[in-house]
Amino acid sequence: MNDSADARLPRRRFLELSAAAALAATSRTVLAAADTADSAGKAVPKTVCVLGASGEVGNAIVRALLDAGHRAVAVSRSVDKLAQIRATYRGTNRIETLQGDVGSDELAEVLRDSTVSRFGKPDAVVASLSAHEADVPMRILDTSTERLRRAFDTNFFTHVTAARALIPALAPGGVYVGINGGLADFVIPNRGQLSMTQSALRTLYAVLAQEAQDEKAQGLKAQVRLLGLYGLVATEEQRRQPNDGQIPDTQVGARVAQIIAQPQAFPGPVLALKAKRYS
Ligand SMILES: NC(=O)c1ccc[n+]([C@@H]2O[C@H](COP(=O)([O-])OP(=O)(O)OC[C@H]3O[C@@H](n4cnc5c(N)ncnc54)[C@H](OP(=O)(O)O)[C@@H]3O)[C@@H](O)[C@H]2O)c1
């Protein structure tokens, strides 16, 4: 995350409120954060492409995948962020970086082609995508339709675009994991746009899971999951002050590695990882 400390406070407060409201959410497949076993991802090494690798959640996922012995292909639009990722993981030769954008079908197809030509068909793709522009107070009745549409562009349509390009490019039986928040079943004042995009994401991934297995998928048999995170995702620094409303980023990364290693153990397609306080 690259937002300023001033901007982060309201966002984190908002996420705490979100997690509290999650208590009232419709029951889904829920796997408490405390259940995470960090060894389950250490199976057969795979090539995993991570969209949003420069982000708070994506970075934790890259780290967990490397820890589990996989080759991680970190994707970012920014060459500077990719250089930072390479510097962070310079101790391993299993980190790869790739500049890419899923802001349009054309750009996503470029990303798909360069992924496959450089690394072969990935065994898994993780889409941990969002934009800070969409995570600001927005009262819908005072917001232009165009502004709301932009929130869908960054937080929903990036997932559509990425999935259209990359699910068909997966190795047979590959795994595609999207990351979501926990706001689909309720609304927080002035953050309705996030409930809407997250709710739409849940339906999108249910559809993708079905279509990835249908007759037109031509034997691809990809496994599609959406992991909703209920609570703040705490980085190493934030973990120093224990807070049961947070999910340690290490648990998020470990859970994604487990899903990739054993998708059948997480049938979904909609999954949740909740902070202890909200489990
Ligand atoms: N952080 C939390 O506490 C928290 C809590 C609950 C749920 N979540 C969920 O976790 C997910 C990720 O959140 P985050 O906090 O990690 O966000 P973040 O730090 O803002 O990272 C988002 C990532 O999305 C990438 N991205 C955005 N648009 C893109 C595009 N057109 N093409 C390629 N990449 C694009 C950005 O990559 P580049 O800028 O490098 O290209 C960035 O790395 C979201 O679904 C969020 O709802 C987060």
The ligand as a Tripos MOL2 file, in Angstrom:
@<TRIPOS>MOLECULE
LIG
   48    52     1     0     0
SMALL
NO_CHARGES

@<TRIPOS>ATOM
      1 N1         -5.6650   -4.2750    3.0040 N.am      1 LIG1
      2 C1         -6.6510   -4.7180    3.7920 C.2       1 LIG1
      3 O1         -6.6480   -4.5040    5.0320 O.2       1 LIG1
      4 C2         -7.7620   -5.5410    3.1950 C.ar      1 LIG1
      5 C3         -8.7540   -6.0310    4.0770 C.ar      1 LIG1
      6 C4         -9.8030   -6.7990    3.5500 C.ar      1 LIG1
      7 C5         -9.8140   -7.0810    2.1870 C.ar      1 LIG1
      8 N2         -8.8440   -6.5890    1.3470 N.ar      1 LIG1
      9 C6         -8.9310   -6.9110   -0.0830 C.3       1 LIG1
     10 O2         -7.6720   -7.2810   -0.6190 O.3       1 LIG1
     11 C7         -7.6220   -6.9080   -2.0050 C.3       1 LIG1
     12 C8         -6.3450   -6.1290   -2.2580 C.3       1 LIG1
     13 O3         -6.3360   -5.0170   -1.3900 O.3       1 LIG1
     14 P1         -4.9850   -4.2640   -0.9580 P.3       1 LIG1
     15 O4         -5.2700   -3.6100    0.3320 O.co2     1 LIG1
     16 O5         -3.8170   -5.1670   -1.0780 O.co2     1 LIG1
     17 O6         -4.9350   -3.1430   -2.0910 O.3       1 LIG1
     18 P2         -3.6980   -2.2950   -2.6130 P.3       1 LIG1
     19 O7         -2.6080   -2.2720   -1.6100 O.co2     1 LIG1
     20 O8         -4.2630   -1.0220   -3.0840 O.co2     1 LIG1
     21 O9         -3.2220   -3.1470   -3.8810 O.3       1 LIG1
     22 C9         -4.0480   -3.2570   -4.9930 C.3       1 LIG1
     23 C10        -3.2370   -3.7610   -6.1560 C.3       1 LIG1
     24 O10        -4.0840   -3.7810   -7.3230 O.3       1 LIG1
     25 C11        -3.2460   -3.5830   -8.4310 C.3       1 LIG1
     26 N3         -4.0180   -3.0650   -9.5630 N.ar      1 LIG1
     27 C12        -5.0390   -2.1740   -9.5430 C.ar      1 LIG1
     28 N4         -5.4740   -1.9380  -10.7910 N.ar      1 LIG1
     29 C13        -4.7270   -2.6970  -11.6190 C.ar      1 LIG1
     30 C14        -4.6930   -2.8760  -13.0210 C.ar      1 LIG1
     31 N5         -5.5060   -2.2000  -13.8620 N.pl3     1 LIG1
     32 N6         -3.8040   -3.7510  -13.5520 N.ar      1 LIG1
     33 C15        -2.9440   -4.4260  -12.7460 C.ar      1 LIG1
     34 N7         -2.9130   -4.2800  -11.3930 N.ar      1 LIG1
     35 C16        -3.7960   -3.4220  -10.8430 C.ar      1 LIG1
     36 C17        -2.1990   -2.5650   -7.9890 C.3       1 LIG1
     37 O11        -1.0210   -2.8600   -8.6990 O.3       1 LIG1
     38 P3          0.0050   -1.7380   -9.2950 P.3       1 LIG1
     39 O12        -0.4270   -0.3900   -8.7870 O.co2     1 LIG1
     40 O13         1.3180   -2.1740   -8.7630 O.co2     1 LIG1
     41 O14        -0.1140   -1.8940  -10.7680 O.co2     1 LIG1
     42 C18        -2.0380   -2.8790   -6.4920 C.3       1 LIG1
     43 O15        -0.8850   -3.6410   -6.2510 O.3       1 LIG1
     44 C19        -8.8970   -6.1170   -2.2850 C.3       1 LIG1
     45 O16        -9.8460   -6.9900   -2.8610 O.3       1 LIG1
     46 C20        -9.3760   -5.7020   -0.8960 C.3       1 LIG1
     47 O17       -10.7860   -5.5480   -0.8320 O.3       1 LIG1
     48 C21        -7.8100   -5.8280    1.8240 C.ar      1 LIG1
@<TRIPOS>BOND
     1     1     2 1
     2     2     3 2
     3     2     4 1
     4     4     5 ar
     5     4    48 ar
     6     5     6 ar
     7     6     7 ar
     8     7     8 ar
     9     8     9 1
    10     8    48 ar
    11     9    10 1
    12     9    46 1
    13    10    11 1
    14    11    12 1
    15    11    44 1
    16    12    13 1
    17    13    14 1
    18    14    15 2
    19    14    16 1
    20    14    17 1
    21    17    18 1
    22    18    19 2
    23    18    20 1
    24    18    21 1
    25    21    22 1
    26    22    23 1
    27    23    24 1
    28    23    42 1
    29    24    25 1
    30    25    26 1
    31    25    36 1
    32    26    27 ar
    33    26    35 ar
    34    27    28 ar
    35    28    29 ar
    36    29    30 ar
    37    29    35 ar
    38    30    31 1
    39    30    32 ar
    40    32    33 ar
    41    33    34 ar
    42    34    35 ar
    43    36    37 1
    44    36    42 1
    45    37    38 1
    46    38    39 2
    47    38    40 1
    48    38    41 1
    49    42    43 1
    50    44    45 1
    51    44    46 1
    52    46    47 1
@<TRIPOS>SUBSTRUCTURE
     1 LIG1         1 GROUP 0 **** ****
